[in-house]
Amino acid sequence: MKKTKTQADRPYRERLGFAGGLQELWKHKLLYLMTLPTIIWVLIFCYYPMYGVLIAFKDFNYKDGIWGSPWVGLKNFQFLFNYKGVGKIFFNTIFLNVLFIATGTVMSIILALVFVEIKKKVYNKVVQTIAIFPHFVSWTVVAMFMSGIIGGSGILTRWIVDNGGTDPAFYTNPGWWPLILVLLKLWQGAGYGTIVYVAAITGFDQEMYEAARVDGATRLQQITKITLPLLKTTAIMLTIMSVGKIFNGDFGMIYALVGDNAALYSTTDVIDTFVYRALRQLNNLGMSTATSFFQSIVGLVLVFATNFITKKVEPDAAIF
């Protein structure tokens, strides 16, 4: 016999109704008012510019503008897919982002566990500040320091040569750069990424840890048997959101560090840097917009696919 849903079984938003929704807004008007600046910002900077995606299907020129420029269909997409090195560019973009997501997630969780274990509040704040600070350092500044470390006469290069090693030629040998980029990404983002994990850990029910200590569990056992399983949902949700940008290269980092050094393109050239160079040379806004649109579509598909798989394996960790 099919069970009939009662009023209590229906989702909250359905039970609320339109009139109830208005009452909810009025009752908590001050709380909702606090979100207004963020809503306005999102509408202006995220939704209003979306009509510009029309450029991807037009032969854009500044004189006629977006609406007046002639339609060209999918012609702008042909430039990207007809480029002979597009396969390598796609591979670099996905490969580097997979490395960034995997290593960043693991390191952020490890650092979050370390921060939580530091019981003295002063030391905890100092360590967290030091770990988060690199997130706010410009990649241009980092590139200058890296030149002084791994450049032709850099500190690390001279140390290797002075100790009988072969000059690694970091700026002409592309094989080094996946490792260099991953290490720099960890240095820059792992500390900042701990914020969500630390907040999640501090919100866990402390009675579970007290019961574990009473049963004789060590700190390591508490971490592996309680903390990490509870963090799994948060880690999966953040990973799903990161997957949405897996087809977007970190242009700011890669271009600041590599620039137009063609010797390193085989391992560092990603979609964003390729489009930027093409835009400078051809001044074709339609092509760059088409590429960005393609990246967004792929990201959307990957988010839905990842969320679908997650819902089958770990329903509680799915975003929707």
Backbone torsions as a table, in degrees:
resi	resn	phi	psi	omega
1	MET	NA	131.7	-177.5
2	LYS	-75.7	130.4	-177.7
3	LYS	-80.2	131.1	179.4
4	THR	-87.5	133.9	179.9
5	LYS	-72.3	132.0	174.2
6	THR	-86.3	173.2	179.2
7	GLN	-60.0	-37.9	-178.1
8	ALA	-70.3	-25.7	-179.1
9	ASP	-78.0	-18.9	-177.9
10	ARG	-71.8	150.5	177.7
11	PRO	-57.2	152.5	-175.7
12	TYR	-58.0	-42.3	-176.5
13	ARG	-65.7	-29.3	178.2
14	GLU	-75.8	-39.1	179.6
15	ARG	-68.3	-28.0	-176.3
16	LEU	-70.1	-46.3	-178.9
17	GLY	74.4	174.6	-178.1
18	PHE	-67.1	-47.8	-179.3
19	ALA	-63.9	-41.6	178.3
20	GLY	-65.5	-32.6	177.6
21	GLY	-64.8	-41.0	176.8
22	LEU	-63.7	-40.7	177.7
23	GLN	-63.3	-39.6	178.1
24	GLU	-62.2	-42.9	178.6
25	LEU	-63.0	-43.1	-177.9
26	TRP	-70.5	-38.3	-178.3
27	LYS	-63.4	-40.5	-178.2
28	HIS	-112.6	39.0	-173.3
29	LYS	-59.4	-35.7	-178.9
30	LEU	-68.7	-37.7	178.0
31	LEU	-66.8	-44.0	179.0
32	TYR	-68.0	-31.4	178.7
33	LEU	-64.1	-31.3	178.6
34	MET	-64.4	-26.2	179.7
35	THR	-84.1	-9.4	-175.1
36	LEU	-58.7	-46.4	178.8
37	PRO	-58.1	-39.8	178.7
38	THR	-66.6	-41.6	178.5
39	ILE	-61.7	-43.5	179.1
40	ILE	-63.1	-42.7	179.8
41	TRP	-61.2	-44.8	-179.6
42	VAL	-63.6	-42.7	-179.6
43	LEU	-62.8	-41.8	-175.9
44	ILE	-74.3	-46.5	-171.5
45	PHE	-96.8	-15.8	-177.9
46	CYS	-112.1	-37.7	-175.9
47	TYR	-99.5	-42.0	-179.6
48	TYR	-58.7	-42.1	-179.8
49	PRO	-71.4	-6.5	-174.2
50	MET	-65.0	-23.3	178.3
51	TYR	-66.3	-16.9	178.1
52	GLY	-66.5	-10.2	177.9
53	VAL	-63.7	-16.7	177.2
54	LEU	-60.4	-26.7	-179.8
55	ILE	-59.7	-28.2	-179.3
56	ALA	-63.3	-21.9	-177.4
57	PHE	-112.8	16.6	-177.3
58	LYS	-132.1	157.1	171.6
59	ASP	-88.8	82.3	-168.5
60	PHE	-70.1	138.0	169.9
61	ASN	-141.6	148.3	-173.0
62	TYR	-67.3	-28.1	-177.6
63	LYS	-66.1	-47.0	-177.3
64	ASP	-86.3	-18.3	-179.3
65	GLY	75.2	-174.7	-176.0
66	ILE	-66.1	-46.9	-174.8
67	TRP	-74.8	-31.1	-176.0
68	GLY	-86.7	-18.5	-179.2
69	SER	-66.4	145.0	-176.8
70	PRO	-72.1	149.3	177.4
71	TRP	-75.9	142.0	177.4
72	VAL	-129.1	8.8	179.2
73	GLY	65.9	-127.6	-176.7
74	LEU	-97.8	15.9	-176.6
75	LYS	-60.5	-36.9	-178.9
76	ASN	-67.3	-25.9	178.7
77	PHE	-75.9	-22.8	-177.8
78	GLN	-65.6	-32.1	-178.9
79	PHE	-59.8	-44.2	-178.1
80	LEU	-67.9	-47.4	-173.1
81	PHE	-80.0	-18.3	177.8
82	ASN	-88.6	-9.1	178.7
83	TYR	-68.6	131.1	-172.5
84	LYS	-66.3	-24.7	-178.9
85	GLY	-99.9	16.6	-175.0
86	VAL	-65.2	-33.0	179.4
87	GLY	-61.7	-43.4	178.7
88	LYS	-66.6	-37.3	178.9
89	ILE	-65.7	-44.3	177.0
90	PHE	-61.1	-43.0	-179.5
91	PHE	-62.5	-47.0	179.5
92	ASN	-58.6	-43.3	-178.4
93	THR	-61.5	-48.8	-178.1
94	ILE	-70.3	-44.0	-177.0
95	PHE	-61.4	-47.8	-179.2
96	LEU	-65.6	-40.3	-179.6
97	ASN	-68.2	-36.1	175.5
98	VAL	-62.6	-42.6	177.0
99	LEU	-62.6	-43.6	-179.5
100	PHE	-62.3	-45.2	-177.4
101	ILE	-67.1	-46.8	-176.6
102	ALA	-65.2	-53.2	-178.0
103	THR	-68.4	-36.9	179.7
104	GLY	-65.1	-40.8	179.0
105	THR	-65.0	-46.8	-179.3
106	VAL	-62.5	-47.4	-177.7
107	MET	-67.4	-37.3	178.9
108	SER	-64.5	-39.8	178.5
109	ILE	-66.4	-42.3	179.3
110	ILE	-62.0	-46.3	179.7
111	LEU	-64.5	-38.2	178.6
112	ALA	-62.5	-41.2	177.2
113	LEU	-63.5	-38.5	178.2
114	VAL	-65.9	-43.7	-179.1
115	PHE	-61.8	-41.3	-178.9
116	VAL	-66.4	-31.5	-178.5
117	GLU	-76.8	-16.2	177.3
118	ILE	-79.9	105.9	-171.4
119	LYS	-81.3	-30.9	-179.8
120	LYS	-73.7	123.2	-171.9
121	LYS	-61.4	-40.2	-177.8
122	VAL	-63.9	-49.1	179.4
123	TYR	-61.7	-39.2	-179.2
124	ASN	-61.2	-46.6	-179.0
125	LYS	-65.3	-40.1	-179.6
126	VAL	-64.6	-46.3	-178.9
127	VAL	-63.9	-42.9	179.5
128	GLN	-64.9	-39.4	179.0
129	THR	-63.1	-43.4	178.9
130	ILE	-63.3	-38.9	-178.3
131	ALA	-72.0	-34.1	-176.7
132	ILE	-83.9	-26.6	-174.8
133	PHE	-52.5	-42.1	-178.7
134	PRO	-57.3	-23.1	180.0
135	HIS	-61.2	-26.3	-175.1
136	PHE	-99.9	7.0	178.3
137	VAL	-88.8	131.5	-178.9
138	SER	-65.4	141.6	177.5
139	TRP	-65.9	-25.2	176.2
140	THR	-64.7	-41.2	177.1
141	VAL	-65.8	-42.7	178.5
142	VAL	-60.5	-40.5	-179.9
143	ALA	-62.2	-37.4	178.3
144	MET	-65.7	-43.2	178.4
145	PHE	-65.8	-39.9	-179.8
146	MET	-64.2	-35.4	177.3
147	SER	-62.7	-36.0	178.4
148	GLY	-77.4	-13.5	-179.2
149	ILE	-99.7	-47.7	-174.4
150	ILE	-115.1	8.2	177.4
151	GLY	-69.3	-178.7	-178.0
152	GLY	-56.5	-36.4	177.8
153	SER	-115.8	24.4	-178.7
154	GLY	-70.2	165.3	-176.8
155	ILE	-59.7	-49.8	-177.7
156	LEU	-67.1	-40.1	179.9
157	THR	-63.0	-45.3	179.2
158	ARG	-64.6	-38.8	-179.2
159	TRP	-63.6	-42.1	179.2
160	ILE	-63.7	-45.2	-178.6
161	VAL	-67.7	-41.4	-178.8
162	ASP	-66.0	-23.5	179.6
163	ASN	-97.7	20.9	173.5
164	GLY	88.3	5.1	-179.6
165	GLY	-85.9	169.5	177.6
166	THR	-87.4	140.6	178.6
167	ASP	-56.6	117.2	-177.3
168	PRO	-70.0	-16.4	178.6
169	ALA	48.4	60.4	-175.0
170	PHE	-57.2	-37.3	-174.7
171	TYR	-87.9	4.5	173.4
172	THR	-126.9	-6.6	179.8
173	ASN	-109.5	102.9	-175.6
174	PRO	-67.1	-17.7	-178.0
175	GLY	-63.3	-25.3	-179.1
176	TRP	-75.1	-24.9	-162.3
177	TRP	-74.6	-31.1	172.4
178	PRO	-57.4	-41.3	177.7
179	LEU	-66.8	-44.2	-179.9
180	ILE	-61.6	-44.7	-178.5
181	LEU	-65.5	-39.8	179.0
182	VAL	-64.9	-44.5	179.8
183	LEU	-62.7	-42.2	179.2
184	LEU	-67.9	-37.6	177.7
185	LYS	-64.4	-39.9	176.5
186	LEU	-64.4	-45.4	179.1
187	TRP	-59.9	-38.2	-175.6
188	GLN	-82.0	-37.4	-169.6
189	GLY	-114.8	-16.4	-175.1
190	ALA	-64.5	-41.9	180.0
191	GLY	-64.8	-43.4	178.7
192	TYR	-65.2	-33.9	-179.6
193	GLY	-69.4	-13.4	-179.6
194	THR	-75.1	-15.9	-173.6
195	ILE	-56.3	-48.7	-178.3
196	VAL	-66.5	-41.1	-177.7
197	TYR	-68.0	-40.4	177.9
198	VAL	-63.4	-42.4	178.1
199	ALA	-62.1	-39.6	179.3
200	ALA	-66.2	-43.9	-177.9
201	ILE	-64.9	-43.7	-179.3
202	THR	-66.5	-18.8	179.1
203	GLY	-89.2	-4.4	178.9
204	PHE	-69.1	149.9	179.2
205	ASP	-64.6	116.9	-177.2
206	GLN	-72.1	-16.7	179.4
207	GLU	-65.2	-29.5	177.9
208	MET	-64.2	-40.9	179.7
209	TYR	-69.7	-37.7	178.3
210	GLU	-64.4	-41.6	178.6
211	ALA	-65.0	-37.7	178.9
212	ALA	-66.2	-40.6	178.7
213	ARG	-64.9	-38.0	177.8
214	VAL	-62.4	-35.3	179.6
215	ASP	-80.9	0.9	175.4
216	GLY	91.0	16.1	-179.8
217	ALA	-72.4	136.8	176.6
218	THR	-79.1	171.6	179.1
219	ARG	-61.7	-40.4	179.8
220	LEU	-63.9	-40.3	179.0
221	GLN	-67.0	-36.9	177.3
222	GLN	-64.3	-37.6	179.9
223	ILE	-68.9	-47.3	-175.0
224	THR	-75.7	-30.4	-175.7
225	LYS	-97.6	-20.5	-176.9
226	ILE	-119.5	-58.9	-172.3
227	THR	-64.5	-53.3	-176.6
228	LEU	-62.1	-44.4	176.0
229	PRO	-60.1	-37.3	179.2
230	LEU	-72.2	-28.1	179.7
231	LEU	-78.3	-13.5	-174.5
232	LYS	-57.4	-42.6	-178.5
233	THR	-62.8	-44.8	179.0
234	THR	-63.1	-44.0	-179.3
235	ALA	-62.2	-41.3	-179.3
236	ILE	-67.2	-41.6	179.6
237	MET	-62.7	-43.9	178.7
238	LEU	-66.3	-35.7	178.5
239	THR	-66.1	-41.1	178.5
240	ILE	-59.4	-43.4	179.9
241	MET	-67.5	-33.7	178.2
242	SER	-69.9	-33.6	-179.9
243	VAL	-60.6	-29.7	179.5
244	GLY	-62.5	-20.4	180.0
245	LYS	-111.2	18.1	-175.2
246	ILE	-69.9	-18.1	179.0
247	PHE	-97.3	7.4	177.3
248	ASN	-110.8	119.4	177.1
249	GLY	-77.4	153.1	177.1
250	ASP	-78.2	85.2	-174.3
251	PHE	-59.4	-45.5	-177.1
252	GLY	-56.6	-43.8	-178.8
253	MET	-72.2	-52.3	-172.1
254	ILE	-67.7	-42.8	-178.1
255	TYR	-71.0	-34.5	178.1
256	ALA	-65.8	-37.3	-176.8
257	LEU	-84.7	-37.7	-174.4
258	VAL	-101.0	-39.4	-179.0
259	GLY	63.7	-134.9	179.9
260	ASP	-101.9	31.8	179.0
261	ASN	-78.0	95.2	-175.4
262	ALA	-63.2	-22.3	-179.0
263	ALA	-65.2	-21.0	-176.4
264	LEU	-104.1	1.8	-174.9
265	TYR	-62.1	-30.5	-174.1
266	SER	-61.7	-25.3	179.5
267	THR	-120.3	-8.8	-175.1
268	THR	-119.2	-15.3	-176.2
269	ASP	-73.2	118.2	179.6
270	VAL	-116.3	176.0	-175.1
271	ILE	-57.1	-44.3	-175.2
272	ASP	-65.4	-42.3	179.3
273	THR	-69.9	-36.4	177.3
274	PHE	-62.8	-45.5	-179.6
275	VAL	-64.8	-38.8	179.8
276	TYR	-62.7	-43.7	178.3
277	ARG	-64.6	-42.1	179.2
278	ALA	-64.6	-36.4	179.5
279	LEU	-66.4	-39.3	178.5
280	ARG	-66.7	-38.7	-175.3
281	GLN	-80.7	-39.0	-174.4
282	LEU	-105.3	-17.2	-176.7
283	ASN	53.4	41.7	-177.0
284	ASN	-104.4	94.9	-179.1
285	LEU	-68.8	-29.2	179.4
286	GLY	-62.7	-42.4	179.8
287	MET	-65.3	-45.0	-179.3
288	SER	-65.8	-38.0	177.7
289	THR	-67.3	-39.2	178.1
290	ALA	-62.2	-40.2	179.1
291	THR	-65.8	-43.6	178.4
292	SER	-63.3	-39.2	177.9
293	PHE	-64.1	-41.8	178.0
294	PHE	-62.2	-42.5	178.4
295	GLN	-60.9	-41.9	-178.9
296	SER	-65.6	-41.7	-179.9
297	ILE	-64.2	-44.8	179.0
298	VAL	-62.3	-43.0	178.4
299	GLY	-60.8	-41.9	179.2
300	LEU	-62.8	-44.9	179.6
301	VAL	-62.0	-42.3	-179.1
302	LEU	-66.1	-37.4	177.8
303	VAL	-63.5	-46.1	179.3
304	PHE	-63.8	-42.1	-179.3
305	ALA	-65.3	-45.1	179.5
306	THR	-64.2	-40.7	178.8
307	ASN	-66.1	-37.2	178.5
308	PHE	-63.1	-45.5	179.0
309	ILE	-64.3	-42.0	179.5
310	THR	-62.0	-40.6	-179.6
311	LYS	-62.0	-32.1	178.7
312	LYS	-75.2	-36.7	-175.0
313	VAL	-90.4	-46.8	-176.2
314	GLU	-138.4	82.2	-173.4
315	PRO	-54.4	-36.9	-176.5
316	ASP	-67.8	-19.6	-177.3
317	ALA	-92.0	-6.9	-179.4
318	ALA	-69.7	146.0	179.5
319	ILE	-75.7	-39.3	-178.7
320	PHE	-145.6	NA	NA
